Structure formats: C-alpha cells, structure tokens
Amino acid sequence: MDTTTRLNVTLDSEHAAKLSMLAERTHVQEGTLARSLLSSALDEADPDASTITALLDGIPGAYERAQLGLKQAAEGKTVSLDEL
C-alpha cells in the first residue's frame, strides 16, 4: 500500500513568484508543480551525510531559525497538531 505524507512548505516571495510563473506557463496548479519539483529534487539528492550537511549549511538563516524553533518549543510557544 502506497502512503503519502503531507508537508507544508513556506517559500520566500522570490521563489513563490517563480513557482507561480512556472505553474501559469505549464497550466498546472502551483501545488502540483511544487510536488513534482520536490519529488525530482529528492530523487536526485545524494543521501551522503556530508552532502546533506553542505546543502543545509547553504540555506541562509537555517541555523538561526532552528535555534529559534528550539527556544520557542522550550518556552511552550508551540501549536498542537490538532490545532493546525
């Protein structure tokens, strides 16, 4: 049985605009195109830990956002999954 997992992804305004433009050009919904692009990227991703670390290190502000998330969780500033 094939199962799926739902993810919510937030794009910055530049990437959101690009996704919107590509979806319009290809006459598909943005979500459909985003799923396809993400699936392709995951299929091509190298599972080597050093490659993944380099990829994550290349995301601007990723470490800071992760630290903020940890701080917010420790302070109880979270939202229950049932509330989403």
C-alpha positions as CSV (number, residue, x, y, z in Angstrom):
1,M,0.0,0.0,0.0
2,D,1.4,3.4,-1.0
3,T,1.2,6.0,1.7
4,T,1.7,9.8,1.4
5,T,2.9,12.4,3.8
6,R,1.7,15.9,3.7
7,L,4.2,18.7,4.1
8,N,3.7,22.4,4.4
9,V,6.5,24.5,2.7
10,T,6.9,28.2,3.1
11,L,8.7,30.0,0.2
12,D,10.2,33.4,0.2
13,S,8.5,35.9,-2.1
14,E,11.1,35.5,-4.9
15,H,10.6,31.7,-5.0
16,A,6.9,31.9,-4.6
17,A,6.7,34.3,-7.6
18,K,8.9,32.0,-9.7
19,L,6.7,28.9,-8.8
20,S,3.6,30.9,-9.7
21,M,5.0,32.0,-13.0
22,L,6.1,28.4,-13.8
23,A,2.7,27.0,-12.9
24,E,1.0,29.5,-15.1
25,R,3.2,28.7,-18.0
26,T,2.7,25.0,-17.7
27,H,-1.1,25.3,-16.9
28,V,-0.9,23.3,-13.7
29,Q,-1.7,24.2,-10.1
30,E,1.2,25.6,-8.0
31,G,0.9,22.7,-5.5
32,T,1.1,20.1,-8.3
33,L,4.2,21.7,-9.7
34,A,5.8,22.1,-6.3
35,R,5.2,18.4,-5.5
36,S,6.7,17.4,-8.8
37,L,9.8,19.7,-8.4
38,L,10.3,18.5,-4.8
39,S,10.0,14.8,-5.8
40,S,12.5,15.3,-8.6
41,A,15.0,17.1,-6.3
42,L,14.6,14.3,-3.7
43,D,15.1,11.6,-6.3
44,E,18.4,13.3,-7.4
45,A,19.6,14.1,-3.9
46,D,22.8,12.4,-2.7
47,P,22.0,10.6,0.6
48,D,25.6,11.0,1.8
49,A,25.5,12.8,5.1
50,S,28.3,15.2,4.2
51,T,26.4,16.3,1.1
52,I,23.2,16.8,3.1
53,T,25.2,18.8,5.7
54,A,26.6,21.1,3.0
55,L,23.2,21.6,1.5
56,L,21.7,22.5,4.8
57,D,24.6,24.8,5.6
58,G,23.9,26.7,2.4
59,I,20.4,27.7,3.4
60,P,20.6,31.3,4.6
61,G,19.5,31.7,8.2
62,A,18.6,28.0,8.7
63,Y,20.7,27.5,11.8
64,E,19.3,30.6,13.4
65,R,15.7,29.6,12.6
66,A,16.3,26.1,14.0
67,Q,17.7,27.7,17.2
68,L,14.7,30.0,17.4
69,G,12.4,27.0,17.0
70,L,14.1,25.1,19.8
71,K,13.8,28.2,22.1
72,Q,10.1,28.6,21.2
73,A,9.5,24.9,21.9
74,A,11.3,25.1,25.3
75,E,9.1,28.2,26.2
76,G,6.0,26.3,25.2
77,K,5.3,28.6,22.3
78,T,4.0,25.8,20.1
79,V,0.8,24.9,18.3
80,S,-0.7,21.4,18.7
81,L,-1.0,19.4,15.5
82,D,-4.8,19.1,16.3
83,E,-5.0,22.9,16.0
84,L,-3.5,23.1,12.5
